[in-house]
Structures are given as structure tokens and as C-alpha cells.
Amino acid sequence: MEMTGEVVDGWGIIGHEGVVELLRNFLGKGSVPHALLLTGPRGMGKSTIAEKWAAAVNCLADDPTARPCGRCRSCALHASGRHPDLLHLRPVKGAWRIDQVRDLERNLMLSPVEGRYRVAILEDFDLATPAAANALLKTLEEPAPHALIVLTATEESNLLPTIISRCQVLRLRPVPEETLVRGLVSHGIDEGRARLYARISGGRPGLALRMHEDPELLARRGAFWRDLLEALRSNYADRMLYAGRLAENPTALSEWFDYWIGWWRDVTLIQEGAPQSVVSMDLEADLEDIARKIPDGEAVDYLKRLWRGFSMWNSNVNLKLLLEDLLLQMPVVSV
């Protein structure tokens, strides 16, 4: 199921009103699925929706469709991060391990302390080892009646098909630009900044809000952009040195791939005569300059290489060699 949409009152979610409506229907009918899977690119709002769902299923409001109310004791505990029946878990050192899943199984067997359900949110479960994934499958096959599980994943294809089949799957897609701008403005953001965040986030509400709340995020984007300009005019030896520095900080590579793929997509769009679709509108003049200096077809070829590199990064490869190859294959221009 694929969803986008408007700002949804009561949940505090920007966009994805179809998802929220479906979840409200589950509550209204009293047919709460024991497992949800939220998929989509990073920054789309998967964790926010998961948290709101966890609050909703244990909310004390009389009207199920009005949950989460944000006022009852259960909602207050969720808002403070102290609800005893919520387990919000993340991979350790870039992967889910079998011992984490076994600990989760034991926790979910316990009876709820405050609410109707014990709820476990497992972020980025597409990073699970095969052993961890198979261990979770057993839990999904025989769930405790009071246990709910919410998985989030960026790459749905990295999940076991048997896990996907046992979940209610909600696929989040980018929110339309005007919808996202209105949502950001409703959060008190100036319209000009809201439009910039909406555009460069690629329709991802979570990322757009983080750009507003964390100046360091935009600072890193600026640093990656300067790296790209420098690499374009660098010789092969300097590019290999840069690849080595990137390989030493693998936690930053998700952002690096995200921004570099986005910028080369913009260069490709300019070369193909579609500048109106450029995402990084604040860098448009520089992107147009790069597009003019690269032979037709080289931008799209390099964009494809980046996409292949991103896919390989999620597998067992020599990271330094992968990055060296990507940097050496990048067009050389004077910018």
C-alpha cells in the first residue's frame, strides 16, 4: 500500500494522511494488526508514525478514532519517553544481532504494565543478520496476544519475504512539495525556508524538520557539496585520498550517497532539458555550470554508477575500493 498526503491533525504528522487514516480505521474496528512494516527512504517519517501508533494503541480516550489524544496518562508517558510498555530499539553497530531479538522475545512475553499492549518498534530491521531475521520470524509466527511489533526498513528487498508476508505493510512515498511546505509552515517555519527544506529534502518530512532543528545537518550538506566541487577538479591521486577519508567514516556514507546521488540527478535533469525539476534549487547556478562542462550522457552514466555503488555498499564489499572506483570514474571538469 502506497501513501502520501496532507497534514493530519491529532497525529502531528506532515503528509501520509492515507496511512494515518488506515491506522485510525484499525483502531475504530478494534482489529489491531500484531505486526506493521513501515518502509520508505530515510527521513520519510517512519519512526514518527511508529511512535504515534504505539501511543494510539494504548491511549485511554473513549473514542478509538480519537487516539492518541495527547492528554491522558498513557499519552503523557509516551510523550516523555517513559511508557513502560514501549520498547524502541535500534541496530547496534550497523546491524541487528540475534541476541537483541532473543531479548526482545523475552520482553514481549511479559504482561503490559500500563497499557493494553506491549509495543516494540524495531528501526532499520533491513539491517538484520540472517540469524536475527529468522529469530524474529518465529516471534511473528506465534505472537503473544498482548504484543505488537512495528518494523521500519529503508530497503524492503533486504527483508525476508516471510517477514514481509506476516506484516501489514505501509509503504511511505515522498510528500508533494506544496503539502510539505504547508506542513512545515504549520510547525512555525518561515515559508521561504520551508520551501527550501521541502525541495532539498526530496519530499521527506522527517528530513525537512531535522534540517530546521539541526543546523549541523545543513552544514554537513554544505561540506559534501564543497567536496564534490573539489573532487571534480582534482587529479586521480587526490580523489583516491578523498575516498580513503570517506571510508574511515562509514556512518556518514548514508548522507554522502543521498546528497551526491541527488546532485548528479539534478545535473542529469539540466542536461536533459528539465531544469524545473531540479531539487537543490539553492545550488542551481553551480549545477547548471557543471552540466554545461560535462559531455552529454556523462552525468546520467555517473548517476547510474552512484546508484550501483549505493546498492553494493549495503552488501559485503571492500568499502575503500568501492569508493575509490566511484571517485575515479567521476567526470573531470574545471568548476
C-alpha positions in Angstrom: 0.0 0.0 0.0 1.5 3.4 -1.1 0.5 6.6 0.7 1.2 10.4 0.6 -0.9 13.3 1.7 -1.8 16.3 3.8 -1.1 17.4 7.3 -3.1 15.1 9.6 -4.5 16.8 12.7 -4.2 15.0 16.0 -1.2 12.9 15.0 1.1 15.8 14.3 2.2 14.1 11.1 3.1 16.1 7.9 1.6 14.2 5.0 0.9 10.5 4.8 -2.8 11.1 5.8 -3.7 7.8 4.0 -1.5 5.9 6.4 -2.9 7.6 9.4 -6.5 7.1 8.2 -5.8 3.4 7.8 -4.4 3.1 11.3 -7.4 5.0 12.7 -9.6 2.5 10.9 -7.8 -0.3 12.6 -8.4 1.3 16.0 -12.1 2.0 15.2 -12.7 -1.5 14.2 -10.8 -3.0 17.1 -8.7 -5.0 14.6 -5.2 -4.0 15.5 -2.6 -5.9 13.4 0.1 -7.7 15.5 2.8 -6.5 13.1 3.3 -3.4 11.0 6.1 -2.8 8.5 6.8 0.8 7.5 9.0 1.2 4.5 10.5 4.2 2.6 13.6 6.3 2.3 15.3 7.7 5.3 13.7 10.9 6.6 10.2 10.0 5.4 8.7 9.9 8.9 8.6 6.1 9.5 9.8 6.4 13.2 7.4 9.2 13.9 4.4 7.2 12.6 5.6 4.2 14.6 5.8 6.2 17.8 2.3 7.7 17.2 0.9 4.3 16.6 2.4 3.0 19.8 0.8 5.9 21.6 -2.5 5.4 19.9 -3.0 1.7 20.7 -2.5 2.4 24.5 -4.3 5.7 24.6 -7.1 5.9 27.2 -9.5 8.1 25.1 -13.0 6.7 24.9 -13.3 7.2 21.2 -10.8 4.8 19.5 -10.6 7.0 16.4 -9.6 10.0 18.5 -6.4 8.2 19.7 -3.8 9.3 20.5 -5.5 12.1 22.4 -2.3 13.6 23.8 -3.9 14.3 27.1 -4.3 11.0 29.0 -1.8 9.4 31.4 -0.7 6.9 28.7 -0.1 9.6 26.1 1.8 11.7 28.7 4.1 8.7 29.4 4.7 8.3 25.7 5.5 12.0 25.2 8.0 11.8 28.0 9.6 8.7 26.6 8.8 6.8 29.9 6.0 4.5 28.9 6.9 1.1 30.4 5.2 -0.9 27.7 7.1 0.7 24.8 10.4 -0.8 23.5 12.1 1.4 20.9 15.1 -0.5 19.6 17.8 0.2 17.0 20.6 -1.9 15.4 23.9 -2.0 17.2 27.0 -1.0 15.3 25.1 -1.1 12.0 23.3 -4.5 12.4 20.6 -6.3 14.2 22.0 -9.3 16.2 20.3 -12.5 17.3 20.8 -11.7 21.0 18.8 -8.5 20.6 15.9 -10.4 19.1 16.0 -13.0 21.8 16.0 -10.3 24.5 13.0 -8.8 22.7 11.2 -12.1 22.7 11.6 -12.3 26.5 10.4 -8.8 26.9 7.3 -9.3 24.8 6.2 -12.3 26.8 5.8 -10.1 29.9 2.3 -8.7 30.6 1.7 -5.0 29.9 2.3 -2.7 32.9 0.2 0.2 32.0 -1.5 -0.3 28.6 -3.4 -2.8 26.6 -0.3 -3.9 24.7 3.5 -4.1 24.9 4.7 -2.4 21.7 8.2 -3.0 20.2 9.5 -0.6 17.5 12.4 -2.1 15.6 14.1 0.5 13.5 16.0 -0.4 10.3 15.3 -4.1 10.5 16.6 -4.4 6.9 20.0 -4.4 8.6 19.3 -7.6 10.5 21.7 -10.6 10.2 20.2 -13.8 8.8 20.1 -15.3 12.3 18.4 -12.3 13.8 15.8 -12.2 10.9 15.0 -15.9 11.4 14.7 -15.4 15.1 12.2 -12.6 14.6 10.2 -14.7 12.2 9.5 -17.2 14.9 8.1 -14.4 17.1 5.9 -13.1 14.2 4.5 -16.6 13.6 3.5 -17.1 17.2 2.9 -13.6 18.7 1.8 -13.1 22.3 -1.8 -11.7 22.3 -0.7 -8.6 24.1 2.4 -7.9 21.9 2.6 -5.6 18.9 5.6 -5.2 16.7 6.4 -2.3 14.3 9.3 -2.7 11.9 10.8 0.1 9.8 13.0 -0.5 6.8 14.7 1.6 4.1 15.4 -1.3 1.8 12.3 -3.6 1.8 14.2 -6.0 -0.6 16.7 -6.8 2.2 13.9 -8.3 4.4 12.9 -12.0 4.4 9.8 -12.4 2.2 8.3 -14.5 5.0 8.7 -11.5 7.4 7.0 -9.1 4.9 4.1 -11.6 4.5 3.4 -11.6 8.2 3.2 -7.8 8.5 0.7 -5.2 7.4 2.9 -3.3 5.0 2.7 0.5 4.7 5.0 2.0 2.0 5.7 5.7 2.5 6.3 7.8 -0.5 7.6 11.5 -0.8 5.1 14.1 0.2 4.1 16.6 -2.5 6.2 19.8 -2.3 3.2 22.2 -1.6 1.8 19.8 1.0 5.2 19.7 2.8 5.6 23.4 2.7 2.2 24.0 4.3 3.1 21.4 6.9 6.4 23.0 7.7 4.8 26.4 7.9 2.3 25.0 10.4 5.2 24.0 12.5 6.3 27.6 12.7 8.9 27.6 9.9 9.2 30.7 7.6 7.7 30.0 4.2 11.0 30.7 2.3 13.0 28.3 4.5 10.1 25.8 4.4 10.2 25.8 0.6 14.0 25.2 0.6 13.7 22.4 3.1 10.8 20.8 1.2 12.7 20.9 -2.0 16.2 19.7 -0.9 14.7 17.0 1.4 13.0 15.4 -1.7 9.6 15.4 0.0 10.7 13.7 3.2 9.0 15.4 6.2 11.4 13.9 8.8 14.5 15.1 7.0 12.9 18.6 6.3 12.2 19.0 10.0 15.6 17.9 11.0 17.2 20.4 8.7 15.3 23.1 10.6 16.0 21.8 14.0 19.7 20.8 13.5 21.9 23.4 11.7 24.7 20.8 11.7 22.7 18.8 9.1 22.8 21.7 6.6 26.4 22.3 7.5 27.3 18.7 6.5 25.4 19.1 3.3 27.4 22.2 2.5 30.6 20.3 3.3 29.6 17.4 1.0 28.9 20.0 -1.8 32.3 21.6 -1.4 33.8 18.1 -1.5 32.0 17.4 -4.8 33.3 20.6 -6.4 36.8 19.9 -5.2 36.7 16.3 -6.4 35.5 17.4 -9.9 38.7 19.4 -10.4 41.0 17.1 -8.6 43.5 14.7 -10.0 43.2 10.9 -9.5 45.6 10.8 -6.6 43.6 13.4 -4.7 40.4 11.6 -5.4 41.8 8.4 -4.0 42.8 10.2 -0.8 39.3 11.6 -0.5 37.9 8.1 -1.0 40.1 6.9 1.9 38.8 9.6 4.2 35.2 8.7 3.3 35.9 5.0 4.1 37.2 5.9 7.5 33.8 7.4 8.4 31.2 4.8 7.2 28.4 6.3 9.4 28.4 9.4 7.2 28.1 7.5 3.9 24.3 7.3 4.0 24.2 11.1 3.8 27.0 11.3 1.3 25.3 8.9 -1.1 22.0 10.7 -0.5 23.4 14.1 -1.4 25.7 13.1 -4.2 23.0 11.0 -5.9 20.6 13.9 -5.6 23.1 16.4 -7.1 24.0 14.2 -10.0 20.3 13.6 -10.7 19.9 17.4 -10.8 22.8 17.7 -13.3 21.2 15.0 -15.4 17.9 16.8 -15.4 19.5 20.0 -16.5 21.3 18.2 -19.4 18.1 16.6 -20.4 16.2 19.9 -20.6 14.2 19.6 -17.3 15.7 22.3 -15.0 12.3 22.9 -13.4 12.6 19.6 -11.7 15.9 20.4 -10.0 15.8 19.6 -6.3 18.7 21.6 -4.9 17.4 25.0 -6.1 19.9 26.9 -3.9 22.7 25.4 -5.9 21.1 25.6 -9.3 23.6 28.1 -10.9 26.6 25.8 -10.0 24.7 22.7 -11.1 24.0 24.4 -14.5 27.7 25.2 -14.8 28.7 21.6 -14.2 26.0 20.4 -16.7 27.5 22.7 -19.4 31.0 21.5 -18.9 30.3 17.7 -19.0 29.6 16.0 -22.3 26.1 14.9 -22.8 25.4 11.5 -21.3 28.2 11.5 -18.8 26.1 12.8 -15.9 23.5 10.1 -16.3 26.2 7.5 -16.6 27.8 8.6 -13.4 24.4 8.8 -11.7 23.9 5.1 -12.6 27.4 4.3 -11.1 26.4 6.0 -7.9 23.2 4.0 -7.6 25.1 0.8 -8.2 27.7 1.8 -5.6 24.9 2.6 -3.1 23.4 -0.9 -3.7 26.8 -2.5 -3.3 27.6 -0.5 -0.1 24.7 -2.4 1.6 26.4 -5.7 0.8 29.7 -7.2 1.9 32.2 -5.2 -0.2 35.6 -3.6 0.4 34.4 0.0 1.2 37.6 1.7 0.3 37.9 0.0 -3.1 34.2 0.8 -3.8 34.7 4.5 -3.1 37.9 4.7 -5.0 36.2 3.3 -8.0 33.3 5.7 -7.7 35.6 8.7 -7.4 38.0 7.7 -10.2 35.0 7.2 -12.6 33.6 10.7 -11.9 33.9 13.2 -14.7 36.7 15.7 -14.6 35.8 19.4 -15.1 37.1 22.8 -14.2 34.5 24.5 -12.0 
